[in-house]
């Protein structure tokens, strides 16, 4: 058993609790954590700070994997509470979430920055009082116009998307492992994909 005082990284996936949201774009953060947990024999079953948490090791680093159970837009207090519980500074936090402003299957790692309109990240920044934590954004914008973004992010993936979702989740899990083992800068070089038409300042 990993002692909570020994935790070196807190990895948080943002999403919504409940079976109806399980396989939706807004829950990609949860899906990435589930993939990491499966790959490293970590059980995300502890109830701590309004979250489901699993403790274990990834690439020889002691980690806590956390899925806040407060619904996406209210994730901040859970994340801030866990960071305090494990005695970690914000630079040891990695938040994984979907991003409607990025094209489907794209991935962006950033060491800090604004919420860019993402309400879950807004909540985290407000609760922690800083935006200087690593985030990994998974693009979900399809190659078509979206009439209602709020409805889109909560609609289940189509069956035909299963393989693509699996690939995105797998790449996200690999990127988290890289951040833990290699650091943010090297992981950005390895995993950030330039999307067609995306300007540098938008990244």
C-alpha positions in Angstrom: 0.0 0.0 0.0 1.3 3.4 -0.9 1.5 5.9 2.0 -0.4 9.1 1.1 2.6 11.1 2.4 4.8 9.6 -0.3 2.6 10.6 -3.3 4.7 12.3 -6.0 2.1 13.2 -8.6 -1.7 13.8 -8.5 -3.3 12.9 -11.8 -6.9 14.1 -12.1 -9.3 13.2 -14.9 -12.3 15.5 -15.3 -15.7 14.0 -16.1 -19.2 13.4 -14.8 -20.2 10.6 -12.5 -23.0 8.2 -13.6 -23.4 5.5 -16.2 -25.2 7.8 -18.6 -22.1 9.9 -19.1 -19.5 7.1 -19.1 -18.8 6.9 -22.8 -19.2 10.6 -23.8 -16.7 13.2 -25.0 -16.9 15.1 -21.7 -15.7 11.9 -19.9 -12.4 11.4 -21.8 -10.5 12.4 -18.7 -12.1 9.5 -16.7 -11.5 7.1 -19.6 -7.7 8.0 -19.7 -7.5 7.4 -15.9 -9.3 4.1 -16.2 -6.7 3.1 -18.9 -3.8 4.1 -16.6 -5.3 2.2 -13.7 -5.8 -0.9 -15.7 -2.3 -0.8 -17.1 -0.6 -0.3 -13.7 -2.9 -2.5 -11.5 -4.3 0.5 -9.6 -7.8 0.3 -8.2 -9.7 3.7 -8.3 -11.9 2.8 -5.4 -11.0 5.0 -2.4 -13.4 7.7 -1.4 -11.5 10.8 -0.6 -12.3 14.5 -1.0 -15.5 14.1 -3.1 -13.5 11.8 -5.4 -12.7 8.2 -6.4 -9.0 7.7 -5.9 -6.5 5.0 -6.6 -2.9 4.9 -5.3 0.0 3.1 -6.9 3.1 3.5 -9.1 3.6 4.6 -12.7 7.1 4.5 -14.1 8.6 4.1 -10.6 6.8 7.3 -9.4 4.2 7.1 -6.6 0.9 8.5 -7.9 -2.7 9.2 -7.0 -5.3 8.8 -9.8 -8.4 10.8 -9.0 -11.9 11.1 -10.6 -13.9 13.9 -8.9 -17.5 12.8 -8.3 -18.9 16.4 -8.1 -19.8 16.8 -11.8 -17.5 18.6 -14.1 -18.2 22.2 -13.4 -17.7 21.8 -9.6 -14.4 19.8 -9.8 -12.2 22.5 -8.2 -12.8 21.9 -4.4 -12.2 18.2 -4.9 -8.9 18.8 -6.7 -7.6 21.4 -4.3 -8.5 19.2 -1.3 -6.6 16.3 -2.7 -3.6 18.4 -3.5 -3.5 19.6 0.1 -4.2 16.1 1.4 -1.1 14.7 -0.3 1.1 17.8 0.5 1.8 18.5 -3.2 2.5 21.8 -5.0 0.5 22.7 -8.1 3.4 21.7 -10.4 2.8 18.1 -9.3 -0.8 18.1 -10.6 -1.8 16.9 -14.0 -5.4 17.5 -15.1 -6.8 15.6 -18.1 -9.9 16.7 -19.9 -11.7 17.1 -23.2 -11.4 20.3 -25.2 -14.1 21.4 -27.7 -11.8 24.0 -29.2 -9.4 21.4 -30.5 -10.0 19.0 -33.4 -11.0 15.4 -32.7 -8.1 13.1 -31.9 -5.7 16.0 -31.3 -3.8 16.2 -28.0 -2.2 19.1 -26.3 0.0 19.2 -23.1 0.5 22.6 -21.5 2.4 23.5 -18.3 0.0 26.3 -17.4 -2.5 28.7 -18.9 -6.1 29.9 -18.8 -9.2 27.7 -18.7 -10.0 28.7 -22.3 -13.7 28.5 -21.5 -13.7 25.1 -20.0 -15.9 25.2 -16.8 -14.2 22.3 -15.1 -10.8 23.9 -15.4 -12.3 27.3 -14.4 -13.4 25.6 -11.1 -10.0 24.1 -10.5 -8.2 27.4 -11.1 -10.6 29.3 -8.8 -10.3 26.7 -6.0 -6.5 26.5 -6.2 -5.8 30.2 -6.8 -3.4 29.4 -9.6 -3.3 28.3 -13.2 0.2 27.0 -13.0 -0.5 23.3 -13.2 0.0 20.8 -16.1 -3.0 20.1 -18.2 -3.6 17.6 -21.0 -6.4 18.5 -23.4 -8.0 15.9 -25.7 -9.6 17.5 -28.8 -13.2 16.5 -29.4 -14.4 18.9 -32.1 -15.7 16.9 -35.1 -15.1 17.8 -38.7 -18.5 19.5 -38.9 -20.5 22.3 -37.4 -22.0 21.8 -33.9 -25.3 23.4 -33.1 -25.3 22.9 -29.4 -21.9 22.4 -27.8 -23.3 21.6 -24.3 -25.5 18.8 -25.8 -22.7 17.5 -28.0 -20.2 16.9 -25.1 -22.8 14.9 -23.2 -24.0 12.7 -26.1 -22.5 9.2 -26.2 -19.9 8.4 -28.8 -21.1 6.5 -31.8 -20.4 2.8 -32.1 -18.3 3.6 -35.2 -16.0 5.8 -33.1 -15.0 3.1 -30.7 -11.6 2.4 -32.3 -10.8 6.1 -32.6 -11.8 6.6 -28.9 -9.6 3.7 -27.9 -6.7 5.2 -29.8 -7.2 8.7 -28.2 -7.4 7.2 -24.7 -4.4 5.1 -25.3 -2.3 8.0 -26.5 -3.5 10.1 -23.6 -2.5 7.4 -21.1 1.0 7.2 -22.8 1.3 11.0 -22.6 0.6 10.9 -18.9 3.2 8.3 -18.4 5.7 10.4 -20.3 4.9 13.5 -18.2 5.6 11.5 -15.0 8.8 9.9 -16.3 10.3 12.5 -18.8 8.8 15.8 -17.7 6.4 18.2 -19.3 8.7 19.9 -21.9 9.9 16.6 -23.5 6.3 15.2 -23.4 5.1 18.3 -25.3 7.6 17.7 -28.0 6.7 14.0 -28.2 2.9 14.2 -28.0 1.6 17.6 -29.0 0.1 17.4 -32.5 -0.3 20.5 -34.6 -3.9 20.6 -35.9 -4.5 21.9 -39.4 -5.3 25.6 -39.2 -4.4 26.0 -35.5 -2.3 29.0 -34.8 0.6 28.8 -32.3 -1.0 31.2 -29.8 -4.1 29.0 -29.8 -2.2 26.0 -28.6 
